[in-house]
C-alpha cells in the first residue's frame, strides 16, 4: 500500500520484451528480417501492462549537455503501488501525459506499506 499518491500511471512494455516475457519468439510468424528489426518494434510498439496505478513522482535531478547538440536528462524516483513493472518499461503519467523510461526497479516490503520504487528518466533533445 502506498500512503501518498499524487497521480495515476499506465505501465507499458515494448512489444518485443512483452512477447519474450510471455514466452513468444519475436522472430516467429509474420517476422520479416528486412522490415521488422526488433529495435524498431521495441521503439514503436508498446503493450499496456497496467493502468490506473497509484503513484508519486519524487523531486527531479539530472544533467544537461551541449556537446554536439543539446540534451536534457532528468531522473526521478517513482513510487508505485505494487504492480508488474521492469527495466525498459515506459510509464505514462495519466494526469499530464508525461512519459518516463524505467531504469531500475526494487520491491519494498514491510509495515503494511509494500510498493515498488523505480528509477525513471525523461530525456529530451540529442547530445
VOSE-141844 format. One line per field, with one value per atom (N, C-alpha, C, O): atom name; x, y, z; residue in three letters. Coordinates in Angstrom, 3 decimals. Layout:
N
a c(CA; ...)
xx c(X; ...)
yy c(Y; ...)
zz c(Z; ...)
r c(ALA; ...)
END
This chain:
127
a c(N; CA; C; O; N; CA; C; O; N; CA; C; O; N; CA; C; O; N; CA; C; O; N; CA; C; O; N; CA; C; O; N; CA; C; O; N; CA; C; O; N; CA; C; O; N; CA; C; O; N; CA; C; O; N; CA; C; O; N; CA; C; O; N; CA; C; O; N; CA; C; O; N; CA; C; O; N; CA; C; O; N; CA; C; O; N; CA; C; O; N; CA; C; O; N; CA; C; O; N; CA; C; O; N; CA; C; O; N; CA; C; O; N; CA; C; O; N; CA; C; O; N; CA; C; O; N; CA; C; O; N; CA; C; O; N; CA; C; O; N; CA; C; O; N; CA; C; O; N; CA; C; O; N; CA; C; O; N; CA; C; O; N; CA; C; O; N; CA; C; O; N; CA; C; O; N; CA; C; O; N; CA; C; O; N; CA; C; O; N; CA; C; O; N; CA; C; O; N; CA; C; O; N; CA; C; O; N; CA; C; O; N; CA; C; O; N; CA; C; O; N; CA; C; O; N; CA; C; O; N; CA; C; O; N; CA; C; O; N; CA; C; O; N; CA; C; O; N; CA; C; O; N; CA; C; O; N; CA; C; O; N; CA; C; O; N; CA; C; O; N; CA; C; O; N; CA; C; O; N; CA; C; O; N; CA; C; O; N; CA; C; O; N; CA; C; O; N; CA; C; O; N; CA; C; O; N; CA; C; O; N; CA; C; O; N; CA; C; O; N; CA; C; O; N; CA; C; O; N; CA; C; O; N; CA; C; O; N; CA; C; O; N; CA; C; O; N; CA; C; O; N; CA; C; O; N; CA; C; O; N; CA; C; O; N; CA; C; O; N; CA; C; O; N; CA; C; O; N; CA; C; O; N; CA; C; O; N; CA; C; O; N; CA; C; O; N; CA; C; O; N; CA; C; O; N; CA; C; O; N; CA; C; O; N; CA; C; O; N; CA; C; O; N; CA; C; O; N; CA; C; O; N; CA; C; O; N; CA; C; O; N; CA; C; O; N; CA; C; O; N; CA; C; O; N; CA; C; O; N; CA; C; O; N; CA; C; O; N; CA; C; O; N; CA; C; O; N; CA; C; O; N; CA; C; O; N; CA; C; O; N; CA; C; O; N; CA; C; O; N; CA; C; O; N; CA; C; O; N; CA; C; O; N; CA; C; O; N; CA; C; O; N; CA; C; O; N; CA; C; O; N; CA; C; O; N; CA; C; O; N; CA; C; O; N; CA; C; O; N; CA; C; O; N; CA; C; O; N; CA; C; O; N; CA; C; O; N; CA; C; O)
xx c(0.833; 0.000; 0.875; 1.857; 0.514; 1.243; 0.488; -0.651; 1.089; 0.354; 0.027; -0.938; 0.812; 0.599; 0.687; 1.669; -0.329; -0.243; -0.693; -1.660; 0.022; -0.278; -0.783; -1.195; -0.748; -1.219; -1.483; -1.242; -1.979; -2.103; -1.261; -1.061; -0.778; 0.169; -0.252; -0.921; 0.152; -0.004; 1.386; 2.305; 1.546; 2.822; 2.719; 1.794; 3.689; 3.711; 5.043; 6.078; 5.007; 6.209; 6.425; 5.466; 7.672; 7.925; 7.433; 7.637; 6.782; 6.180; 7.167; 6.806; 8.405; 9.395; 9.654; 9.696; 9.831; 10.057; 8.822; 8.926; 7.647; 6.397; 6.220; 5.818; 6.518; 6.346; 7.387; 7.086; 8.619; 9.640; 9.300; 9.499; 8.778; 8.428; 7.222; 7.024; 6.413; 5.274; 5.693; 4.857; 6.992; 7.490; 7.328; 7.478; 7.025; 6.850; 8.141; 8.934; 8.351; 9.536; 9.289; 8.411; 10.053; 9.836; 10.183; 9.808; 10.902; 11.261; 10.325; 10.634; 9.187; 8.259; 7.444; 7.878; 6.264; 5.384; 5.140; 4.870; 5.235; 4.995; 6.209; 6.137; 7.327; 8.535; 9.323; 9.626; 9.656; 10.419; 11.734; 11.725; 12.847; 14.148; 14.470; 15.127; 14.009; 14.334; 13.480; 13.943; 12.269; 11.369; 10.972; 10.314; 11.350; 10.909; 12.055; 12.029; 13.056; 14.126; 13.568; 12.693; 14.047; 13.499; 13.551; 12.619; 14.649; 14.741; 13.679; 13.201; 13.299; 12.243; 10.896; 10.098; 10.640; 9.401; 9.368; 8.345; 10.482; 10.527; 10.320; 9.677; 10.857; 10.730; 9.326; 8.872; 8.637; 7.365; 6.129; 5.100; 6.201; 5.008; 5.126; 6.075; 4.164; 4.137; 2.855; 1.790; 2.962; 1.801; 1.501; 2.413; 0.246; -0.128; -0.135; -0.807; 0.626; 0.733; -0.312; -0.984; -0.449; -1.444; -1.775; -0.954; -2.992; -3.428; -4.007; -4.377; -4.077; -4.656; -3.852; -4.410; -2.545; -1.674; -1.372; -0.829; -1.728; -1.473; 0.030; 0.748; 0.504; 1.924; 2.270; 1.422; 3.554; 4.078; 5.453; 6.330; 5.637; 6.901; 7.678; 7.190; 8.883; 9.706; 10.351; 10.142; 11.138; 11.836; 12.826; 13.436; 12.990; 13.898; 15.358; 15.694; 16.203; 17.640; 18.068; 17.281; 19.268; 19.650; 20.800; 21.551; 20.927; 22.043; 21.618; 20.612; 22.413; 22.180; 23.513; 24.545; 23.489; 24.712; 24.541; 23.460; 25.607; 25.587; 26.741; 27.208; 27.208; 28.315; 27.739; 27.186; 27.859; 27.354; 25.841; 25.278; 25.188; 23.731; 23.282; 24.100; 22.021; 21.501; 20.606; 19.659; 20.915; 20.138; 19.892; 20.779; 18.665; 18.290; 17.928; 17.051; 18.591; 18.361; 17.948; 18.776; 16.670; 16.144; 15.760; 15.062; 16.219; 15.906; 14.972; 15.004; 14.145; 13.181; 13.122; 13.514; 12.628; 12.281; 10.766; 10.075; 10.251; 8.813; 8.393; 8.912; 7.452; 6.887; 5.518; 4.679; 5.295; 4.033; 3.451; 4.185; 2.119; 1.529; 2.064; 2.436; 2.110; 2.700; 2.053; 0.840; 2.893; 2.440; 3.572; 4.705; 3.282; 4.290; 4.987; 4.428; 6.189; 6.992; 8.438; 8.900; 9.147; 10.518; 11.370; 10.858; 12.672; 13.641; 13.211; 12.782; 13.317; 12.971; 11.480; 11.087; 10.635; 9.225; 9.091; 10.004; 7.972; 7.649; 6.480; 5.514; 6.563; 5.498; 4.903; 5.626; 3.584; 2.862; 2.066; 1.252; 2.293; 1.516; 0.157; 0.076; -0.907; -2.237; -2.794; -3.732; -2.235; -2.731; -2.231; -3.008; -0.941; -0.391; 0.225; 0.691; 0.235; 0.745; 2.245; 2.760; 2.975; 4.435; 4.826; 4.178; 5.901; 6.382; 7.777; 8.604; 8.015; 9.300; 9.757; 8.937; 11.066; 11.651; 12.178; 12.882; 11.846; 12.262; 13.694; 14.010; 14.565; 15.969; 16.212; 16.992; 15.545; 15.703; 14.440; 13.664; 14.248; 13.054; 13.457; 14.292; 12.860; 13.064; 11.736; 11.000; 11.440; 10.233; 10.527; 11.571; 9.620; 9.747; 8.650; 7.491; 8.997; 8.023; 8.166; 9.204; 7.115; 7.198; 6.252; 5.911; 5.827; 4.964; 3.668; 3.107; 3.190; 1.944; 2.023; 0.996; 3.237; 3.393; 4.173; 5.079; 3.828; 4.500; 4.213; 3.068; 5.262; 5.131; 6.378; 7.302; 6.398; 7.519; 8.175; 7.490; 9.504; 10.238; 10.979; 11.593; 10.914; 11.568; 12.340; 11.873; 13.509; 14.257; 13.796; 13.902; 13.285; 12.796; 13.519; 14.069; 13.504; 14.181; 13.387; 12.649; 13.565; 12.970; 14.117; 14.861; 14.264; 15.360; 14.739; 13.850; 15.225; 14.753; 15.940; 16.919; 15.861; 16.930; 17.976; 17.885; 18.968; 20.061; 21.375; 21.579; 22.285; 23.609; 24.620; 25.797)
yy c(-1.180; 0.000; 1.239; 1.320; 2.191; 3.435; 4.506; 4.820; 5.079; 6.024; 7.351; 8.016; 7.743; 9.019; 8.793; 8.233; 9.224; 9.170; 10.516; 11.105; 10.990; 12.288; 12.182; 13.178; 10.965; 10.761; 9.282; 8.457; 8.959; 7.566; 7.373; 8.302; 6.156; 5.867; 4.644; 3.747; 4.623; 3.466; 2.901; 3.641; 1.594; 0.926; 0.249; -0.522; 0.549; -0.031; -0.733; -0.291; -1.844; -2.627; -2.722; -2.950; -2.553; -2.732; -4.105; -5.097; -4.162; -5.403; -6.558; -7.690; -6.297; -7.369; -7.940; -9.159; -7.072; -7.560; -8.244; -9.257; -7.700; -8.293; -9.682; -10.607; -9.840; -11.157; -12.140; -13.323; -11.672; -12.562; -12.995; -14.159; -12.066; -12.441; -13.368; -14.102; -13.351; -14.269; -15.597; -16.481; -15.748; -16.994; -17.089; -18.175; -15.980; -15.994; -15.580; -14.825; -16.065; -15.751; -14.491; -14.488; -13.393; -12.172; -12.339; -11.508; -13.419; -13.687; -14.714; -15.258; -14.981; -16.015; -15.588; -14.756; -16.162; -15.941; -14.448; -13.699; -14.027; -12.640; -11.743; -10.548; -12.306; -11.504; -11.462; -12.505; -10.265; -10.073; -9.396; -8.249; -10.073; -9.570; -8.214; -7.384; -7.985; -6.735; -5.556; -4.416; -5.808; -4.687; -4.641; -3.689; -5.637; -5.679; -5.926; -6.920; -5.057; -5.283; -5.147; -4.312; -5.942; -5.917; -4.537; -4.150; -3.776; -2.457; -1.509; -0.648; -1.641; -0.788; -1.139; -0.250; -2.433; -2.842; -2.316; -1.800; -2.443; -2.006; -0.501; -0.031; 0.258; 1.705; 2.177; 3.213; 1.420; 1.899; 1.312; 1.983; 0.086; -0.595; -0.962; -1.631; -0.522; -0.842; -1.577; -1.271; -2.539; -3.252; -2.699; -2.545; -2.404; -1.896; -3.047; -4.058; -2.875; -3.885; -3.616; -4.539; -2.350; -1.983; -0.495; 0.303; -0.140; 1.254; 1.632; 0.768; 2.925; 3.414; 3.067; 2.962; 2.887; 2.534; 3.799; 4.766; 3.786; 4.944; 5.104; 4.115; 6.359; 6.570; 8.007; 8.899; 8.203; 9.532; 9.685; 8.841; 10.758; 11.065; 12.035; 13.123; 11.650; 12.474; 13.644; 13.860; 14.392; 15.569; 15.173; 14.107; 16.033; 15.707; 15.961; 16.743; 15.283; 15.518; 15.281; 14.749; 15.648; 15.367; 16.188; 16.779; 16.215; 16.918; 17.469; 17.062; 18.400; 18.974; 18.984; 19.317; 18.613; 18.574; 19.425; 19.474; 20.096; 20.914; 20.554; 21.412; 19.325; 18.891; 18.244; 17.147; 18.900; 18.363; 18.414; 17.826; 19.083; 19.187; 19.635; 20.072; 19.532; 19.933; 18.817; 18.395; 18.348; 17.262; 17.531; 17.967; 17.257; 17.359; 15.959; 15.316; 15.486; 14.151; 14.327; 14.670; 14.093; 14.307; 12.963; 12.169; 12.711; 11.461; 11.733; 12.807; 10.744; 10.842; 9.510; 8.476; 9.540; 8.333; 8.243; 9.160; 7.140; 6.931; 5.816; 4.703; 6.116; 5.104; 4.723; 5.590; 3.418; 2.918; 1.858; 1.144; 1.761; 0.620; -0.631; -0.577; -1.739; -2.964; -3.327; -3.511; -3.425; -3.743; -4.399; -4.438; -4.915; -5.523; -4.422; -3.890; -4.083; -3.079; -3.566; -4.118; -3.361; -3.842; -2.852; -1.899; -3.096; -2.292; -2.174; -3.163; -0.991; -0.664; -0.485; -0.202; -0.643; -0.307; 1.203; 1.956; 1.623; 3.044; 3.320; 2.557; 4.406; 4.780; 6.096; 7.061; 6.128; 7.303; 7.900; 7.212; 9.181; 9.887; 10.199; 10.957; 9.622; 9.783; 11.191; 11.573; 11.971; 13.331; 14.326; 15.139; 14.268; 15.274; 14.698; 15.455; 13.364; 12.753; 12.604; 12.176; 12.944; 12.800; 11.332; 10.480; 11.039; 9.666; 9.556; 10.459; 8.425; 8.184; 6.771; 5.859; 6.587; 5.280; 4.732; 5.436; 3.490; 2.874; 2.369; 1.592; 2.816; 2.400; 1.232; 0.331; 1.241; 0.169; 0.082; 1.034; -1.086; -1.335; -2.130; -3.031; -1.790; -2.565; -2.661; -1.680; -3.859; -4.073; -3.653; -4.008; -2.899; -2.505; -3.208; -3.192; -3.822; -4.548; -4.155; -3.646; -4.396; -4.201; -3.152; -2.199; -3.334; -2.401; -2.094; -1.009; -3.032; -2.834; -1.813; -1.365; -1.440; -0.421; -0.969; -0.308; -2.162; -2.761; -1.918; -1.555; -1.617; -0.860; -1.084; -1.784; -0.494; -0.599; 0.767; 1.778; 0.799; 2.026; 1.825; 0.783; 2.830; 2.738; 4.011; 5.114; 3.850; 4.992; 5.219; 4.323; 6.406; 6.707; 7.939; 8.734; 8.078; 9.238; 9.765; 9.041; 11.033; 11.720; 12.370; 13.174; 12.028; 12.573; 13.394; 12.926; 14.623; 15.491; 16.024; 16.471; 15.981; 16.512; 15.460; 14.319; 15.852; 14.964; 15.524; 16.738; 14.649; 15.109; 14.861; 15.176)
zz c(0.000; 0.000; 0.000; 0.737; -0.824; -0.935; -0.147; -0.494; 0.904; 1.750; 1.059; 1.437; 0.058; -0.624; -2.122; -2.611; -2.851; -4.312; -4.852; -4.369; -5.856; -6.439; -7.874; -8.468; -8.429; -9.791; -10.006; -9.123; -11.189; -11.597; -12.855; -13.636; -13.031; -14.096; -14.896; -14.383; -16.162; -17.033; -17.278; -17.627; -17.099; -17.355; -18.712; -18.967; -19.588; -20.926; -21.143; -20.644; -21.900; -22.154; -23.661; -24.399; -24.140; -25.573; -26.020; -25.321; -27.187; -27.669; -27.727; -27.406; -28.130; -28.220; -26.832; -26.666; -25.825; -24.470; -23.924; -23.232; -24.228; -23.759; -24.346; -23.641; -25.636; -26.259; -25.742; -25.583; -25.473; -24.946; -23.530; -23.182; -22.686; -21.318; -21.306; -20.338; -22.361; -22.467; -23.099; -23.289; -23.430; -23.995; -25.498; -26.059; -26.173; -27.623; -28.316; -27.755; -29.518; -30.301; -31.112; -31.975; -30.859; -31.636; -33.108; -33.935; -33.440; -34.817; -35.453; -36.513; -34.818; -35.274; -36.475; -37.272; -36.599; -37.739; -37.977; -37.038; -39.227; -39.581; -39.418; -39.701; -38.965; -38.777; -40.070; -40.651; -40.525; -41.746; -41.368; -40.922; -41.535; -41.121; -41.742; -41.113; -42.980; -43.662; -43.190; -43.211; -42.774; -42.438; -40.970; -40.552; -40.172; -38.779; -37.805; -37.078; -37.768; -36.791; -35.377; -35.149; -34.425; -33.069; -32.424; -31.720; -32.660; -32.033; -32.572; -31.833; -33.836; -34.399; -33.779; -33.484; -33.581; -32.934; -31.508; -31.058; -30.796; -29.403; -29.294; -28.355; -30.242; -30.177; -30.539; -30.052; -31.394; -31.916; -31.245; -31.175; -30.753; -30.276; -28.806; -28.398; -28.021; -26.600; -26.253; -26.789; -25.363; -24.840; -23.446; -22.634; -23.166; -21.854; -20.856; -21.056; -19.775; -18.725; -17.643; -17.185; -17.233; -16.226; -16.348; -16.802; -15.933; -15.965; -14.604; -13.809; -14.355; -13.106; -11.872; -10.781; -12.026; -10.904; -10.103; -10.638; -8.823; -7.967; -7.744; -7.594; -7.723; -7.520; -7.193; -7.210; -6.892; -6.571; -7.211; -7.023; -7.966; -8.626; -7.748; -7.443; -7.339; -6.458; -7.173; -8.367; -6.420; -6.947; -8.027; -7.952; -9.040; -10.148; -9.816; -8.926; -10.553; -10.570; -12.000; -12.783; -12.373; -13.746; -14.237; -13.462; -15.566; -16.190; -17.545; -18.127; -18.015; -19.336; -20.069; -19.487; -21.365; -22.167; -23.402; -23.989; -23.797; -25.010; -25.936; -26.685; -25.907; -26.760; -28.011; -27.936; -29.153; -30.404; -30.520; -31.444; -29.631; -29.621; -28.242; -27.432; -27.978; -26.670; -26.137; -26.801; -24.938; -24.351; -22.872; -22.138; -22.464; -21.056; -20.582; -21.159; -19.545; -18.996; -17.539; -16.695; -17.241; -15.900; -15.295; -15.925; -14.067; -13.378; -12.199; -11.598; -11.885; -10.791; -10.054; -10.594; -8.814; -8.084; -8.111; -7.666; -8.633; -8.752; -7.809; -7.887; -6.915; -6.021; -6.579; -6.826; -6.777; -7.329; -6.405; -5.722; -6.393; -5.704; -6.389; -7.561; -5.692; -6.234; -7.569; -7.664; -8.592; -9.949; -10.716; -10.235; -11.903; -12.768; -13.549; -14.509; -13.150; -13.855; -13.836; -12.837; -14.942; -15.050; -15.842; -16.428; -15.846; -16.592; -18.053; -18.648; -18.635; -20.022; -20.279; -21.411; -19.252; -19.415; -19.567; -19.228; -20.066; -20.182; -19.243; -19.212; -18.477; -17.550; -18.024; -18.274; -18.145; -18.618; -17.472; -16.857; -17.177; -16.160; -16.778; -17.745; -16.230; -16.804; -16.618; -17.317; -15.689; -15.444; -16.491; -16.992; -16.824; -17.743; -19.017; -19.868; -19.164; -20.386; -20.463; -21.495; -19.399; -19.404; -19.467; -18.859; -20.216; -20.361; -19.757; -19.885; -19.096; -18.451; -18.783; -18.889; -18.946; -19.194; -17.871; -17.147; -17.552; -16.289; -16.409; -17.310; -15.492; -15.480; -14.536; -14.848; -13.379; -12.388; -11.541; -11.454; -10.913; -10.093; -8.858; -8.935; -7.721; -6.498; -5.749; -5.642; -5.232; -4.431; -3.006; -2.459; -2.393; -0.983; -0.206; -0.620; 0.908; 1.710; 3.170; 3.592; 3.928; 5.371; 5.889; 5.188; 7.129; 7.848; 7.098; 7.255; 6.292; 5.563; 4.448; 3.938; 4.065; 3.011; 1.823; 1.315; 1.383; 0.226; -1.017; -1.284; -1.763; -3.001; -3.850; -3.436; -5.019; -5.943; -6.057; -6.215; -5.978; -6.263; -7.577; -7.805; -8.434; -9.735; -10.021; -9.736; -10.578; -11.098; -12.519; -13.357; -12.804; -14.147; -14.676; -13.914; -16.000; -16.600; -17.778; -18.446; -18.001; -19.139; -19.903; -19.340; -21.177; -21.991; -23.123; -23.833; -23.274; -24.349; -25.112; -24.515; -26.419; -27.263; -27.581; -27.127; -28.364; -28.778; -28.314; -28.339; -27.884; -27.441; -28.522; -28.350)
r c(UNK; UNK; UNK; UNK; UNK; UNK; UNK; UNK; UNK; UNK; UNK; UNK; UNK; UNK; UNK; UNK; UNK; UNK; UNK; UNK; UNK; UNK; UNK; UNK; UNK; UNK; UNK; UNK; UNK; UNK; UNK; UNK; UNK; UNK; UNK; UNK; UNK; UNK; UNK; UNK; UNK; UNK; UNK; UNK; UNK; UNK; UNK; UNK; UNK; UNK; UNK; UNK; UNK; UNK; UNK; UNK; UNK; UNK; UNK; UNK; UNK; UNK; UNK; UNK; UNK; UNK; UNK; UNK; UNK; UNK; UNK; UNK; UNK; UNK; UNK; UNK; UNK; UNK; UNK; UNK; UNK; UNK; UNK; UNK; UNK; UNK; UNK; UNK; UNK; UNK; UNK; UNK; UNK; UNK; UNK; UNK; UNK; UNK; UNK; UNK; UNK; UNK; UNK; UNK; UNK; UNK; UNK; UNK; UNK; UNK; UNK; UNK; UNK; UNK; UNK; UNK; UNK; UNK; UNK; UNK; UNK; UNK; UNK; UNK; UNK; UNK; UNK; UNK; UNK; UNK; UNK; UNK; UNK; UNK; UNK; UNK; UNK; UNK; UNK; UNK; UNK; UNK; UNK; UNK; UNK; UNK; UNK; UNK; UNK; UNK; UNK; UNK; UNK; UNK; UNK; UNK; UNK; UNK; UNK; UNK; UNK; UNK; UNK; UNK; UNK; UNK; UNK; UNK; UNK; UNK; UNK; UNK; UNK; UNK; UNK; UNK; UNK; UNK; UNK; UNK; UNK; UNK; UNK; UNK; UNK; UNK; UNK; UNK; UNK; UNK; UNK; UNK; UNK; UNK; UNK; UNK; UNK; UNK; UNK; UNK; UNK; UNK; UNK; UNK; UNK; UNK; UNK; UNK; UNK; UNK; UNK; UNK; UNK; UNK; UNK; UNK; UNK; UNK; UNK; UNK; UNK; UNK; UNK; UNK; UNK; UNK; UNK; UNK; UNK; UNK; UNK; UNK; UNK; UNK; UNK; UNK; UNK; UNK; UNK; UNK; UNK; UNK; UNK; UNK; UNK; UNK; UNK; UNK; UNK; UNK; UNK; UNK; UNK; UNK; UNK; UNK; UNK; UNK; UNK; UNK; UNK; UNK; UNK; UNK; UNK; UNK; UNK; UNK; UNK; UNK; UNK; UNK; UNK; UNK; UNK; UNK; UNK; UNK; UNK; UNK; UNK; UNK; UNK; UNK; UNK; UNK; UNK; UNK; UNK; UNK; UNK; UNK; UNK; UNK; UNK; UNK; UNK; UNK; UNK; UNK; UNK; UNK; UNK; UNK; UNK; UNK; UNK; UNK; UNK; UNK; UNK; UNK; UNK; UNK; UNK; UNK; UNK; UNK; UNK; UNK; UNK; UNK; UNK; UNK; UNK; UNK; UNK; UNK; UNK; UNK; UNK; UNK; UNK; UNK; UNK; UNK; UNK; UNK; UNK; UNK; UNK; UNK; UNK; UNK; UNK; UNK; UNK; UNK; UNK; UNK; UNK; UNK; UNK; UNK; UNK; UNK; UNK; UNK; UNK; UNK; UNK; UNK; UNK; UNK; UNK; UNK; UNK; UNK; UNK; UNK; UNK; UNK; UNK; UNK; UNK; UNK; UNK; UNK; UNK; UNK; UNK; UNK; UNK; UNK; UNK; UNK; UNK; UNK; UNK; UNK; UNK; UNK; UNK; UNK; UNK; UNK; UNK; UNK; UNK; UNK; UNK; UNK; UNK; UNK; UNK; UNK; UNK; UNK; UNK; UNK; UNK; UNK; UNK; UNK; UNK; UNK; UNK; UNK; UNK; UNK; UNK; UNK; UNK; UNK; UNK; UNK; UNK; UNK; UNK; UNK; UNK; UNK; UNK; UNK; UNK; UNK; UNK; UNK; UNK; UNK; UNK; UNK; UNK; UNK; UNK; UNK; UNK; UNK; UNK; UNK; UNK; UNK; UNK; UNK; UNK; UNK; UNK; UNK; UNK; UNK; UNK; UNK; UNK; UNK; UNK; UNK; UNK; UNK; UNK; UNK; UNK; UNK; UNK; UNK; UNK; UNK; UNK; UNK; UNK; UNK; UNK; UNK; UNK; UNK; UNK; UNK; UNK; UNK; UNK; UNK; UNK; UNK; UNK; UNK; UNK; UNK; UNK; UNK; UNK; UNK; UNK; UNK; UNK; UNK; UNK; UNK; UNK; UNK)
END
